[in-house]
Amino acid sequence: MVDAVIHFAAIPRIFLRPDNAMFAANLQSTYNVIEAATKLGIRKIVTASSETVYGVCFAEGEREFTSFPVEEDYDTDPTDSYGLSKVLGEKIARSFASRTGSDIYALRIGGVVEPQDYVRFPEFLADASKRRRDGWTYMDARDLGQIVHLCIEKDGLGFQVFNAVNDNIVADSPTEEFLKKHAPGTPITRSIDEFEGPISNRKLRELLGFRQEHDWRTKSAHS
């Protein structure tokens, strides 16, 4: 018996296929997987959404975040076909969760880094523009695995979206100080913890009990 389905298969970004082909593949695959799982009586599905739903990462032209921190109730307004496919994938998930009573959790995954990628962090710290599109956050691939495990273990939440990012901003200075310098026209809507990521994972920590194991500031993150 299958207890859960993890659906991360997709064309993973723009420019790999024509926009219409990528859009069609991502939407149809998401619909097919969730429909099949629920029809087979599988009541736990974890699906890959993306930080691109917020409309900055793959924007046509340079866009700015409209406020910080970016939490799950932030407006989803992508101008690119990939981000749009992820917004509609979330709508598909919500529809099937409402129809079937399944727990379907959509992870808005941030810029994923693997262990070998940490050698680039000095470059990111030296030039803040390099992580701007990711809201100066990141998602360690190993911690993403932990998040998926927590989703499988946590029942009864129905349809949910979670920002799947690590805890901390990719910057040497405290978050609010950094944002006032690098995004001076963007309002800050609540008090932000000292080094909290501008795309916040607070919901992930509070509802699923996520505790990151790979902080870029520590030596363990580089191992």
C-alpha positions in Angstrom: 0.0 0.0 0.0 1.2 3.5 -0.9 0.9 6.0 2.0 2.1 9.1 0.2 3.1 10.6 -3.1 5.9 13.1 -3.6 5.4 15.0 -6.9 8.6 17.0 -7.8 8.7 16.0 -11.5 8.4 19.0 -13.9 10.3 21.1 -16.4 12.2 23.0 -13.6 12.6 26.5 -15.1 12.0 28.8 -18.0 14.0 28.6 -21.3 14.4 24.8 -21.2 11.3 24.4 -23.5 9.1 26.9 -25.3 6.8 28.6 -22.7 3.6 26.9 -23.9 5.2 23.5 -23.9 6.6 23.9 -20.4 3.4 25.3 -19.1 1.3 22.5 -20.5 3.7 19.8 -19.2 3.8 21.2 -15.7 0.1 21.7 -15.4 -0.9 18.4 -17.0 1.5 16.3 -14.9 0.4 18.0 -11.7 -3.2 17.3 -12.5 -2.6 13.7 -13.5 -0.5 12.8 -10.5 -2.9 14.4 -7.9 -6.0 13.0 -9.6 -4.5 9.5 -9.8 -3.3 9.5 -6.2 -6.6 10.7 -4.8 -8.6 8.2 -6.9 -6.3 5.4 -5.5 -7.2 6.5 -2.0 -3.8 8.1 -1.2 -4.5 10.9 1.3 -1.0 12.5 1.6 0.5 14.3 -1.4 3.5 16.7 -1.3 4.0 18.7 -4.4 6.7 21.1 -5.6 5.6 24.7 -6.0 8.2 27.5 -6.2 9.3 30.9 -4.9 8.6 32.0 -8.5 4.9 32.4 -7.6 5.8 35.7 -5.9 6.6 37.2 -9.3 10.2 38.2 -8.8 12.5 35.3 -9.6 11.8 34.8 -13.3 10.1 38.1 -13.9 9.9 39.6 -17.4 12.0 42.6 -16.6 13.3 43.4 -13.1 10.6 43.5 -10.4 10.9 44.2 -6.7 9.2 42.5 -3.8 6.3 44.7 -2.5 6.9 44.1 1.2 9.1 42.0 3.6 9.0 39.5 5.0 7.5 37.4 2.2 5.1 35.0 3.9 2.6 32.6 2.4 -0.2 35.2 2.3 1.9 37.4 0.0 0.3 38.1 -3.3 1.1 35.5 -6.0 1.5 37.6 -9.2 4.1 36.0 -11.6 4.6 37.4 -15.1 6.5 34.4 -16.3 5.0 31.1 -17.6 6.8 28.9 -15.0 5.6 30.9 -12.0 2.1 30.9 -13.4 2.3 27.1 -13.8 3.2 26.8 -10.2 0.3 29.1 -9.0 -2.2 27.0 -11.0 -0.6 23.8 -9.7 -1.4 25.0 -6.2 -5.0 25.6 -7.3 -5.2 22.1 -8.6 -3.9 20.8 -5.3 -6.4 22.9 -3.3 -9.3 21.7 -5.5 -8.5 18.0 -4.9 -7.9 18.5 -1.2 -11.3 20.1 -1.0 -12.9 17.4 -3.1 -11.3 14.4 -1.3 -10.3 15.5 2.1 -6.7 14.7 1.4 -3.7 16.4 2.9 -1.9 18.1 0.0 1.0 20.3 0.9 2.6 22.5 -1.7 6.2 23.6 -1.1 7.3 27.0 -2.4 10.9 25.9 -2.9 13.5 28.6 -2.8 16.9 28.6 -4.7 18.2 25.2 -4.0 21.9 24.8 -3.1 23.9 21.5 -2.8 26.9 21.0 -0.6 29.4 21.9 -3.3 27.6 25.2 -3.9 28.6 26.8 -0.6 31.9 27.8 -2.2 29.9 30.5 -4.0 28.6 32.1 -0.9 31.5 34.6 -0.6 30.5 35.8 -4.1 26.9 36.2 -2.9 28.0 38.2 0.1 30.2 40.5 -2.0 27.5 41.2 -4.5 23.9 41.4 -3.0 22.4 41.5 -6.5 23.2 37.9 -7.1 20.6 36.6 -4.6 18.1 39.4 -5.1 15.7 37.3 -7.2 15.7 34.6 -4.5 14.9 37.2 -1.8 18.4 36.7 -0.4 17.3 33.3 0.9 18.3 29.7 -0.1 17.2 26.1 0.4 19.8 23.5 1.3 18.9 20.3 -0.7 19.4 18.2 2.5 17.1 20.4 4.5 14.6 20.2 1.8 14.6 16.4 2.2 13.9 16.9 5.9 10.9 19.2 5.0 9.5 16.5 2.8 9.8 13.9 5.6 8.1 16.3 8.0 5.2 16.8 5.6 4.8 13.0 5.3 4.7 12.7 9.1 2.3 15.6 9.7 -1.4 14.7 9.1 -4.6 16.7 9.2 -3.6 20.0 7.7 -5.7 19.7 4.5 -4.3 21.9 1.8 -1.3 24.0 2.8 1.4 26.0 1.1 4.8 26.4 2.8 7.8 28.6 2.0 10.5 25.9 1.7 13.6 27.9 2.5 16.3 27.9 5.2 16.1 30.2 8.2 18.6 32.8 7.4 19.3 35.7 5.1 22.4 35.3 2.8 24.1 38.4 4.1 26.6 39.4 6.8 24.4 42.2 8.3 21.1 41.8 10.2 18.1 41.5 7.9 16.3 44.7 8.6 19.6 46.7 8.2 20.3 44.9 5.0 16.9 45.5 3.5 17.0 49.2 4.3 20.2 49.4 2.3 19.4 47.1 -0.6 15.6 47.5 -0.8 15.0 50.9 0.7 11.6 51.5 -0.9 10.1 48.2 0.2 8.0 48.3 3.4 8.7 46.0 6.3 5.4 44.8 7.6 6.4 43.2 10.9 9.5 42.9 13.1 12.0 40.5 11.5 14.3 38.3 13.6 17.9 39.4 13.5 19.0 37.2 10.5 15.6 35.9 9.4 15.3 35.3 5.7 13.4 37.9 3.8 11.3 35.0 2.4 10.3 33.7 5.8 9.9 30.0 6.8 8.2 30.8 10.0 5.1 28.8 9.1 7.2 25.8 8.3 8.9 26.0 11.7 5.7 26.5 13.6 3.4 24.0 11.9 5.9 21.3 10.9 8.6 21.8 13.5 11.3 22.3 10.9 14.8 22.9 12.4 17.4 23.6 9.8 20.6 21.5 9.9 22.6 23.3 7.3 23.2 27.0 8.1 25.5 28.6 5.6 27.2 30.4 8.5 28.4 27.2 10.1 31.1 24.8 9.1 28.7 22.0 9.1 26.9 23.5 6.1 30.1 23.2 4.1 30.6 19.5 4.8 
